[in-house]
Amino acid sequence: MPEPLVVEDAGDRVVWRLNRPEVRNAIDQELVTALHAACAAVEAEPRVVLIVGEGGTFAAGADIAQLRERRRDDALRGINSSVFDRVHRLPMPTIGLVDGYALGGGAELAYACDFRIGTPRTRVGNPETGLGILAAAGAAWRLSALVGEPLAKEILLAGRILDASEAHAVRLLNEVVEPSGLIAAGHRLADRITANAPLATRLSKAVFHAPRGAHPFVDDLAQAVLFETEAKEARMAAFLERKGRRS
């Protein structure tokens, strides 16, 4: 039986392929377990992560057959919310490559990423209330920070599905490319990220997501760490040398 998540090592980055195309990459318990294992590997060896769905769909939601059988205690376990939060907190940036549908849990996985690149056929939304439940794996609080409260409420409470141009206009999608160029666009963005000092990127992400009350102390603390690194010395010396040659 095919693995639900195919992990491709690409040196300074890793590609995660959601591999359940026969059910439009619906997120079931097996896929959640595989995502936890993939997160553990990246936590141990921090790298940029690209997430893509096989078969022309990012992820069309949670597995409804499994979801129908879940009860109160399953909800309190936070099956999807815990793994999406783990994705969100990965040390290096994550890039969601969103082709086709990203609905329900699939949308929430996309929201957990730091960047999202789509295609003209991308569709993003949270139709959970139509199934008698709510978007409980991050969308109910993360989406308003991404697109603003009025649009978030349209998506969460009125079932609005955004097409690619709408999602790009509100920057839910950072870029829209043709499906054939989606992976390449993800790698181009990863190239821009990995061209920078890795520890500076990691700490910038951590500081960005720190609670308001932690600032400015957390900023100063992270900067104090970076001021003592070899990367800071080498990169600033190279900058000054280039500047001197241009003068």
Secondary structure in CASP SS format (residue, H / E / C, confidence):
PFRMAT SS
TARGET T0000
AUTHOR 0000-0000-0000
METHOD secondary structure of the structure
MODEL  1
M C 1.00
P C 1.00
E C 1.00
P C 1.00
L E 1.00
V E 1.00
V E 1.00
E E 1.00
D E 1.00
A C 1.00
G C 1.00
D C 1.00
R E 1.00
V E 1.00
V E 1.00
W E 1.00
R E 1.00
L E 1.00
N C 1.00
R C 1.00
P H 1.00
E H 1.00
V H 1.00
R C 1.00
N C 1.00
A C 1.00
I E 1.00
D C 1.00
Q H 1.00
E H 1.00
L H 1.00
V H 1.00
T H 1.00
A H 1.00
L H 1.00
H H 1.00
A H 1.00
A H 1.00
C H 1.00
A H 1.00
A H 1.00
V H 1.00
E H 1.00
A H 1.00
E C 1.00
P C 1.00
R C 1.00
V E 1.00
V E 1.00
L E 1.00
I E 1.00
V E 1.00
G E 1.00
E H 1.00
G H 1.00
G H 1.00
T C 1.00
F C 1.00
A E 1.00
A C 1.00
G C 1.00
A E 1.00
D C 1.00
I H 1.00
A H 1.00
Q H 1.00
L H 1.00
R H 1.00
E H 1.00
R C 1.00
R C 1.00
R H 1.00
D H 1.00
D H 1.00
A H 1.00
L H 1.00
R H 1.00
G C 1.00
I H 1.00
N H 1.00
S H 1.00
S H 1.00
V H 1.00
F H 1.00
D H 1.00
R H 1.00
V H 1.00
H H 1.00
R C 1.00
L C 1.00
P C 1.00
M C 1.00
P C 1.00
T E 1.00
I E 1.00
G E 1.00
L E 1.00
V E 1.00
D C 1.00
G C 1.00
Y E 1.00
A E 1.00
L E 1.00
G C 1.00
G H 1.00
G H 1.00
A H 1.00
E H 1.00
L H 1.00
A H 1.00
Y H 1.00
A H 1.00
C C 1.00
D C 1.00
F E 1.00
R E 1.00
I E 1.00
G E 1.00
T C 1.00
P C 1.00
R C 1.00
T C 1.00
R E 1.00
V E 1.00
G E 1.00
N C 1.00
P C 1.00
E H 1.00
T H 1.00
G H 1.00
L H 1.00
G C 1.00
I C 1.00
L C 1.00
A C 1.00
A C 1.00
A C 1.00
G C 1.00
A H 1.00
A H 1.00
W H 1.00
R H 1.00
L H 1.00
S H 1.00
A H 1.00
L H 1.00
V H 1.00
G C 1.00
E H 1.00
P H 1.00
L H 1.00
A H 1.00
K H 1.00
E H 1.00
I H 1.00
L H 1.00
L H 1.00
A H 1.00
G C 1.00
R C 1.00
I C 1.00
L E 1.00
D E 1.00
A H 1.00
S H 1.00
E H 1.00
A H 1.00
H H 1.00
A H 1.00
V C 1.00
R C 1.00
L C 1.00
L C 1.00
N C 1.00
E E 1.00
V E 1.00
V C 1.00
E C 1.00
P H 1.00
S H 1.00
G H 1.00
L H 1.00
I H 1.00
A H 1.00
A H 1.00
G H 1.00
H H 1.00
R H 1.00
L H 1.00
A H 1.00
D H 1.00
R H 1.00
I H 1.00
T H 1.00
A C 1.00
N C 1.00
A C 1.00
P H 1.00
L H 1.00
A H 1.00
T H 1.00
R H 1.00
L H 1.00
S H 1.00
K H 1.00
A H 1.00
V H 1.00
F H 1.00
H C 1.00
A C 1.00
P C 1.00
R H 1.00
G H 1.00
A H 1.00
H C 1.00
P C 1.00
F H 1.00
V H 1.00
D H 1.00
D H 1.00
L H 1.00
A H 1.00
Q H 1.00
A H 1.00
V H 1.00
L H 1.00
F H 1.00
E C 1.00
T C 1.00
E H 1.00
A H 1.00
K H 1.00
E H 1.00
A H 1.00
R H 1.00
M H 1.00
A H 1.00
A H 1.00
F H 1.00
L H 1.00
E H 1.00
R H 1.00
K H 1.00
G H 1.00
R H 1.00
R H 1.00
S C 1.00
END
